[in-house]
C-alpha cells in the first residue's frame, strides 16, 4: 500500500508538471509559500476562487519528519506527552487557458506516546462521548489523503469543484487493543463571478464521516473496565463495565455554505468571507442503540485588507469564529423478553451537554512582495479565546478565557542561484479568567479533568525558529530543505517540537 501511494504521489505531480525553468520555479514557489498567502485564503473554502492564488504553476513533492515532547502538566492528557510522524506529501496547481487544475495527496505514519482516556480517533470532534479505559498507551496510525479539483471559466463566471477522501487506521499494541478505522469524504462545489475590480463567490461543502471503533482484550480470561464518557468525569454507569470486547460506530454528516467577496486593484485589495456549517454525529452501539448525538454549529467570518505602503505592502486580517457543541443523550430501560434475553427500550431523550467557543484573531504583516530582492518582513498577531462548557444535569461547568500575542521577524535572501528564508517568532499566552465547578470525584476527574484544566489556564511563553534553503538541482527542478523548532515554557515545565522537510518543486 505504501509503495502504491508513493507512486500515486509522483503521478499526480507529474501530470500537472509545468515545465518551467528553475528561476521561474523559484519565484512561483516563493510566492505560493509566502507568509501573506493566509491573508487571502478564499480558495481554501471556494474552489472557484482561484483569483486568490498568487501563481499560475506550482508542483511540490516532499517528505517531512516531525517529533515533539512535553513535560507533565504541559500537554492535554488525550494528546499524549510526545509524538513522532513521517509524511510523504504532494501538491499541485496549474492554470491552462480557461481551466485550472489542482490537487493534494499525502501518506502519514505517526505515533502518540502515553495517550490517556480515549480509545477513539478525532477525540475533539467526538467529545465528550468517548469510550475510554484507564490504562492508555502509545497510539499508532497510518493515514492517507487524496484531493483533486478543477475549474472552468466561461466569460465572467468560474465554476469549480473539489473532492477529497481521507482514510486511516489507528491502533494500540497493548491490552485493551483498539483498532479505529476512519473514512471521510468531501465534496466542495463553488462558483465565482468576476467583473472588473470585483469578485463575488458562493461555495458549499458536504462531508461524510465514519469511524468504526473495535476494541479487544487478547489476554485470555482478562477483562477491562470500559468507561462510556459523558464529560466532566461523568460516565454512563448503566452501560460502562468490565468486558473483553467493545464496538461503536460514529457516523456524521456536515453541511457548509458561505460567500466570499473581493474588491481590488494594483494599489489595494479587500477580501471578506463568511461560512456557516452544521455537523451532526451519531454514536451507535450494540442492539441498534444510538445513545449519543453530537451537533456542531459553526460560524466563521473574516476580513482582510492589502495596501501598498512605504514601497512595501501592509496586510491586515481579522477573523472571528464561533462554535457551539450540543450533546444529546438517549436513556434506555431494560426489558426482559424471556429468560436470558434482555432488550433495551427507548425511555427519554434530551440535551445534556453544551460547549461554546469564541475565537477572535487579528494580525498585521508588513512585507515586500518582490521576492527577487533581499527583504525583511514583520508580523504582529493577537488571539483571544473564550471557552465555556456545562453539563445540564447534574450541573457542572468549566470556563477558560485566554489571550495571546506574538511577533515574527522574517527574511528573504535570494542569492545568485539559491534562496535563504527564515523567521523567528516569540509570544506569550495569558490566562484572563478561569473557573471549574466539578463535584464528581473519581479516577477520570483526578487523571483527566483537573490536569487538562490546569494546562489550559496556564500562562505559557512560546518561541519558534524556521529556516528554509532553496537550491537548483537541474534546469527545471528546485530542491528545498527546511528545519524549524519550537519551545513552550511555563515556569519549570517545557515542551519542544522539531520539524525537518525535504521537498522538490518543478
VOGU-3710 file (C-alpha; in Angstrom, 3 decimals, decimal comma):
1> xxxxxxxxxx> 0,000/0,000/0,000  2,800/2,442/0,845  4,558/1,821/-2,489  1,311/2,312/-4,411  0,650/5,595/-2,617  4,159/6,885/-3,270  3,795/6,103/-6,972  0,430/7,841/-6,942  2,001/10,968/-5,451  4,537/11,034/-8,276
11> xxxxxxxxxx> 1,855/10,578/-10,908  -0,291/13,385/-9,500  2,631/15,799/-9,547  3,870/14,684/-12,963  0,509/15,090/-14,693  0,486/18,813/-13,982  4,218/19,390/-14,421  4,636/22,958/-15,591  7,952/22,581/-17,373  9,324/25,931/-16,130
21> xxxxxxxxxx> 12,985/26,817/-15,885  14,411/26,807/-12,373  14,359/30,615/-11,937  10,667/30,667/-12,697  10,085/27,713/-10,373  11,931/29,521/-7,592  9,755/32,661/-7,887  6,497/30,705/-8,176  7,370/28,550/-5,155  8,339/31,579/-3,071
31> xxxxxxxxxx> 5,032/33,301/-3,860  2,978/30,177/-3,158  4,673/29,657/0,217  4,870/33,360/1,145  3,792/34,485/4,641  0,936/36,596/3,232  -0,819/33,674/1,496  -3,014/33,132/4,541  -4,365/36,687/4,374  -6,470/35,967/1,271
41> xxxxxxxxxx> -7,409/32,310/1,583  -10,771/32,256/-0,202  -9,506/29,392/-2,369  -9,359/27,117/0,700  -13,134/27,473/1,017  -14,226/28,102/-2,581  -12,521/26,048/-5,336  -13,649/28,621/-7,910  -11,851/31,493/-6,110  -8,591/30,854/-7,960
51> xxxxxxxxxx> -8,061/34,616/-8,250  -6,651/34,466/-4,684  -3,875/32,024/-5,696  -0,794/34,160/-6,488  0,793/31,762/-9,047  -0,047/30,023/-12,303  2,045/26,894/-11,774  3,119/25,046/-8,668  4,171/21,414/-8,182  5,670/20,031/-4,998
61> xxxxxxxxxx> 6,714/16,583/-3,796  8,256/16,135/-0,371  8,893/14,170/2,805  8,626/15,510/6,359  9,668/14,132/9,741  8,446/15,733/12,964  8,690/14,982/16,672  7,612/16,561/19,942  7,926/16,031/23,684  6,239/17,734/26,658
71> xxxxxxxxxx> 6,771/17,660/30,404  3,938/16,569/32,671  1,442/19,382/33,005  2,235/20,956/29,630  0,040/18,825/27,385  -3,518/17,531/27,129  -3,902/14,046/28,570  -5,750/12,749/25,495  -2,988/14,105/23,202  -0,153/12,313/24,987
81> xxxxxxxxxx> 3,207/13,677/26,090  5,106/13,134/22,831  4,721/12,322/19,160  6,659/11,444/16,029  5,480/11,399/12,426  6,720/10,736/8,905  4,764/12,184/5,989  5,016/11,914/2,194  3,123/14,733/0,520  2,404/16,234/-2,872
91> xxxxxxxxxx> 0,576/19,382/-4,010  -0,116/20,896/-7,411  -1,786/23,871/-9,061  -1,903/24,740/-12,775  -3,558/27,364/-14,948  -4,333/26,269/-18,529  -6,184/28,902/-20,553  -9,751/28,828/-19,211  -9,139/25,784/-16,962  -7,468/25,375/-13,571
101> xxxxxxxxxx> -6,379/22,044/-12,079  -5,259/21,388/-8,516  -4,692/18,514/-6,153  -3,119/17,273/-2,927  -2,078/13,881/-1,601  -0,242/12,545/1,411  0,607/9,401/3,316  1,202/9,711/7,056  2,500/7,284/9,633  2,806/8,542/13,194
111> xxxxxxxxxx> 2,513/7,666/16,846  1,464/9,496/20,006  3,010/8,444/23,282  1,259/7,920/26,626  -2,196/8,794/25,342  -4,791/8,525/28,096  -8,556/8,296/28,463  -9,590/7,793/24,860  -9,915/4,767/22,610  -11,032/6,692/19,521
121> xxxxxxxxxx> -9,543/8,890/16,827  -10,642/12,525/16,371  -11,484/12,814/20,053  -12,033/16,602/19,816  -14,732/16,075/17,187  -16,455/13,306/19,170  -16,032/14,709/22,673  -17,484/14,334/25,235  -18,993/10,982/24,171  -15,870/8,867/24,058
131> xxxxxxxxxx> -15,154/5,325/25,117  -12,056/5,101/27,293  -10,070/2,914/29,627  -7,779/3,893/32,474  -4,704/2,104/31,070  -3,797/4,164/27,992  -0,618/3,720/25,995  1,017/4,562/22,673  -1,278/5,121/19,706  -0,031/4,377/16,188
141> xxxxxxxxxx> -1,695/5,480/12,962  -1,478/5,176/9,196  -3,477/7,690/7,189  -3,757/8,767/3,581  -5,436/11,685/1,842  -6,322/12,340/-1,806  -7,829/15,566/-3,105  -8,369/16,924/-6,604  -10,350/19,621/-8,318  -10,807/21,702/-11,425
151> xxxxxxxxxx> -12,487/24,894/-12,566  -13,618/26,220/-15,915  -14,074/29,901/-16,681  -16,875/30,941/-19,046  -16,729/34,686/-19,606  -17,243/36,307/-16,177  -18,172/33,149/-14,285  -15,808/30,467/-12,997  -17,296/27,103/-11,984  -15,315/24,798/-9,733
161> xxxxxxxxxx> -15,482/21,590/-7,767  -13,129/19,840/-5,384  -13,394/16,314/-3,984  -11,339/14,624/-1,288  -11,069/11,314/0,502  -9,249/10,631/3,754  -8,819/7,184/5,242  -6,857/5,867/8,159  -6,335/3,129/10,705  -5,105/3,726/14,247
171> xxxxxxxxxx> -4,303/1,105/16,838  -2,624/0,330/20,132  -0,457/-2,748/20,699  -1,271/-3,344/24,379  -4,490/-4,552/26,005  -7,085/-3,300/25,540  -6,278/-3,048/21,811  -8,452/-0,551/19,949  -8,463/-0,576/16,163  -10,139/2,503/14,755
181> xxxxxxxxxx> -10,933/2,824/11,062  -11,760/6,331/9,838  -13,059/7,420/6,444  -14,037/10,945/5,400  -15,473/12,044/2,049  -15,587/15,689/0,956  -17,443/17,293/-1,961  -16,822/21,022/-2,313  -18,522/22,928/-5,202  -18,180/26,646/-5,792
191> xxxxxxxxxx> -18,787/29,476/-8,264  -17,172/32,882/-8,643  -18,341/35,921/-10,603  -15,604/38,306/-11,760  -16,171/41,743/-13,272  -13,510/44,424/-13,263  -12,320/45,006/-9,711  -14,966/42,739/-8,167  -15,005/39,020/-7,364  -18,121/37,538/-5,732
201> xxxxxxxxxx> -18,410/33,843/-4,944  -20,536/31,146/-3,314  -19,331/27,786/-2,011  -20,778/24,705/-0,378  -19,266/21,633/1,235  -20,576/18,208/2,194  -18,579/15,902/4,463  -19,447/12,299/5,255  -17,657/10,994/8,354  -17,466/7,442/9,676
211> xxxxxxxxxx> -15,358/5,805/12,373  -15,545/2,164/13,379  -14,268/1,518/16,904  -13,406/-2,113/17,671  -11,619/-2,975/20,916  -10,378/-6,376/22,027  -8,544/-7,800/25,016  -6,237/-10,523/23,723  -5,071/-11,957/27,033  -7,296/-14,923/27,758
221> xxxxxxxxxx> -9,590/-14,563/30,752  -8,828/-10,853/31,219  -11,450/-8,086/31,182  -11,047/-4,305/31,138  -13,360/-1,692/32,602  -14,692/0,428/29,707  -15,897/3,933/30,584  -18,646/5,407/28,392  -17,716/9,024/29,000  -20,109/11,976/29,103
231> xxxxxxxxxx> -17,848/14,850/30,177  -16,574/16,341/33,491  -15,770/12,936/34,934  -19,318/11,694/34,385  -19,700/8,326/32,732  -22,695/6,164/31,867  -22,868/3,749/34,779  -25,715/1,803/33,162  -23,558/0,534/30,301  -19,957/1,013/31,463
241> xxxxxxxxxx> -18,377/-2,088/32,918  -15,928/-4,973/32,649  -15,718/-6,646/29,244  -13,216/-8,121/26,801  -14,664/-6,529/23,630  -16,394/-3,318/22,662  -17,605/-1,751/19,404  -19,157/1,556/18,426  -19,760/3,351/15,118  -19,676/7,139/14,738
251> xxxxxxxxxx> -21,483/8,496/11,667  -21,592/12,155/10,758  -22,878/14,492/8,061  -21,544/18,028/7,804  -23,061/20,729/5,603  -21,317/24,049/4,943  -22,208/27,058/2,854  -20,795/30,547/2,538  -19,918/33,562/0,447  -16,739/35,436/-0,418
261> xxxxxxxxxx> -16,293/38,889/-1,920  -13,181/40,698/-3,108  -12,562/44,237/-4,349  -9,095/45,163/-5,508  -6,755/46,893/-7,927  -2,981/47,325/-8,252  -2,818/49,526/-5,132  -5,092/47,799/-2,636  -7,362/44,812/-2,148  -10,088/43,936/0,357
271> xxxxxxxxxx> -11,432/40,437/0,913  -14,371/39,248/3,060  -15,693/35,760/3,714  -18,414/34,174/5,834  -19,017/30,458/6,347  -21,805/28,636/8,217  -21,800/24,902/8,953  -23,620/22,216/10,905  -22,234/18,771/11,697  -24,355/16,021/13,266
281> xxxxxxxxxx> -22,679/12,853/14,520  -24,434/9,750/15,864  -22,773/7,232/18,159  -24,335/3,806/17,531  -23,746/0,726/19,673  -24,975/-2,856/20,008  -28,701/-3,690/19,810  -29,056/-0,768/17,378  -28,889/1,701/20,257  -27,907/5,272/19,430
291> xxxxxxxxxx> -27,341/6,717/22,897  -25,409/9,811/21,826  -25,779/12,541/19,214  -23,295/15,392/18,856  -24,182/18,574/16,950  -21,570/21,163/15,978  -22,815/24,575/14,783  -20,134/26,917/13,499  -19,879/30,418/12,048  -16,637/31,835/10,605
301> xxxxxxxxxx> -16,210/35,417/9,419  -13,009/37,029/8,204  -11,988/40,358/6,693  -8,584/41,103/5,175  -7,039/44,126/3,512  -3,879/44,633/1,455  -2,411/48,090/0,862  0,838/49,375/-0,635  2,773/51,346/1,983  6,354/52,727/2,051
311> xxxxxxxxxx> 7,414/50,695/-1,030  6,151/47,632/0,783  2,729/46,058/1,325  0,707/46,105/4,531  -1,551/43,114/5,168  -4,304/43,239/7,773  -6,663/40,456/8,779  -9,399/39,974/11,343  -11,116/36,654/11,998  -13,960/35,597/14,271
321> xxxxxxxxxx> -15,050/32,015/14,820  -17,964/30,778/16,929  -18,613/27,106/17,579  -21,410/25,520/19,567  -21,365/21,829/20,516  -24,528/20,211/21,838  -24,572/16,727/23,337  -27,870/14,860/23,197  -28,333/11,651/25,197  -30,916/8,885/24,959
331> xxxxxxxxxx> -31,876/6,874/28,025  -32,995/3,240/27,798  -34,981/0,918/30,061  -34,063/-2,790/30,350  -36,922/-5,137/29,448  -36,692/-8,922/29,935  -38,369/-10,632/26,983  -37,642/-14,146/28,178  -35,136/-15,841/30,493  -31,653/-14,848/29,279
341> xxxxxxxxxx> -32,929/-12,335/26,687  -32,729/-8,654/27,595  -33,789/-5,742/25,398  -33,134/-2,037/25,882  -36,181/0,081/25,047  -36,278/3,826/24,487  -37,150/5,832/27,608  -36,267/9,524/27,046  -34,076/11,844/25,039  -32,667/15,273/25,950
351> xxxxxxxxxx> -29,788/17,705/25,521  -27,367/17,232/28,429  -24,113/18,946/27,387  -23,092/22,217/25,727  -19,810/23,865/24,801  -19,453/27,417/23,440  -16,153/28,512/21,873  -15,413/32,072/20,754  -12,180/32,894/18,963  -11,110/36,299/17,631
361> xxxxxxxxxx> -7,824/36,922/15,841  -6,109/39,979/14,429  -2,809/40,090/12,573  -0,758/42,664/10,665  2,104/41,943/8,282  4,454/44,362/6,531  6,428/42,766/3,710  7,957/43,322/0,285  6,117/41,257/-2,352  9,129/41,424/-4,677
371> xxxxxxxxxx> 10,807/38,165/-3,641  13,665/38,531/-6,131  15,326/41,011/-3,722  16,552/40,847/-0,155  13,813/41,884/2,253  12,771/41,727/5,880  9,170/41,251/6,948  7,474/41,789/10,312  4,226/40,430/11,697  2,193/41,030/14,859
381> xxxxxxxxxx> -0,792/38,931/15,943  -3,327/38,790/18,787  -5,510/35,774/19,543  -8,411/35,813/22,041  -10,135/32,577/23,059  -13,163/32,045/25,247  -14,445/28,547/26,036  -17,358/27,539/28,258  -18,605/24,011/28,890  -21,536/22,968/31,020
391> xxxxxxxxxx> -23,353/19,765/31,788  -27,029/20,454/32,464  -27,832/17,651/34,898  -26,066/17,089/37,152  -24,775/20,620/36,716  -21,040/21,104/36,169  -19,200/23,809/34,279  -15,759/24,905/33,084  -14,797/28,355/31,821  -11,445/29,421/30,361
401> xxxxxxxxxx> -10,549/32,724/28,706  -7,056/33,286/27,272  -5,334/35,929/25,181  -2,024/35,525/23,367  0,209/37,871/21,431  3,116/37,080/19,124  5,686/38,854/16,994  7,531/37,450/13,979  10,524/38,758/12,058  11,449/37,034/8,809
411> xxxxxxxxxx> 13,944/37,403/5,975  14,007/36,596/2,279  17,588/36,450/0,987  17,902/35,472/-2,687  21,413/34,584/-3,817  22,619/34,101/-7,390  21,065/30,643/-7,727  19,780/29,861/-4,247  17,453/31,461/-1,714  17,562/31,524/2,074
421> xxxxxxxxxx> 14,377/32,314/4,005  13,751/32,212/7,714  11,789/33,626/10,620  11,904/33,999/14,389  8,717/34,049/16,456  8,131/34,849/20,109  4,876/35,125/22,012  3,046/34,801/25,294  -0,316/33,304/26,254  -2,001/34,871/29,291
431> xxxxxxxxxx> -4,979/33,465/31,148  -7,601/36,175/31,753  -10,188/34,189/33,673  -10,974/30,580/34,532  -13,228/28,508/36,765  -14,147/24,868/37,267  -17,153/23,568/39,177  -16,762/19,816/39,446  -18,366/17,811/42,233  -17,618/14,399/40,726
441> xxxxxxxxxx> -14,717/12,662/42,447  -13,431/9,627/40,568  -10,469/8,419/38,569  -11,459/10,368/35,443  -11,653/13,605/37,431  -8,221/13,175/39,014  -6,390/11,929/35,910  -8,130/13,830/33,070  -10,392/16,751/34,002  -8,167/18,510/36,543
451> xxxxxxxxxx> -4,815/18,004/34,674  -6,358/19,324/31,430  -7,884/22,310/33,249  -4,537/23,146/34,877  -2,819/23,065/31,487  -5,437/25,093/29,596  -5,441/28,005/32,045  -1,631/28,148/32,419  0,406/31,169/31,304  2,827/29,989/28,611
461> xxxxxxxxxx> 5,615/31,662/26,644  6,420/30,209/23,223  9,181/30,556/20,632  9,737/29,249/17,127  12,632/29,312/14,666  12,251/28,411/10,983  14,868/28,182/8,230  14,482/27,117/4,597  17,088/26,803/1,854  16,082/26,582/-1,823
471> xxxxxxxxxx> 18,654/25,404/-4,368  18,618/24,272/-8,032  19,046/20,589/-8,855  18,528/20,755/-12,614  17,225/23,212/-15,202  13,626/22,729/-14,067  13,971/21,181/-10,613  14,304/23,059/-7,337  15,222/21,462/-4,020  14,085/22,681/-0,588
481> xxxxxxxxxx> 15,422/21,860/2,853  13,565/23,351/5,803  14,086/22,985/9,532  12,063/24,508/12,324  11,939/24,129/16,070  9,525/25,266/18,735  9,704/25,693/22,500  6,986/26,293/25,088  7,745/27,250/28,660  5,545/27,519/31,758
491> xxxxxxxxxx> 7,506/28,047/34,982  9,743/24,942/35,197  7,816/22,942/32,568  8,893/22,765/28,946  7,650/21,352/25,659  9,566/21,236/22,394  8,903/20,284/18,789  11,038/19,832/15,673  10,231/19,527/12,001  12,532/18,620/9,089
501> xxxxxx> 11,368/18,627/5,483  12,933/17,922/2,084  10,881/18,708/-0,996  11,136/19,224/-4,742  9,468/21,956/-6,801  9,135/21,724/-10,544
//
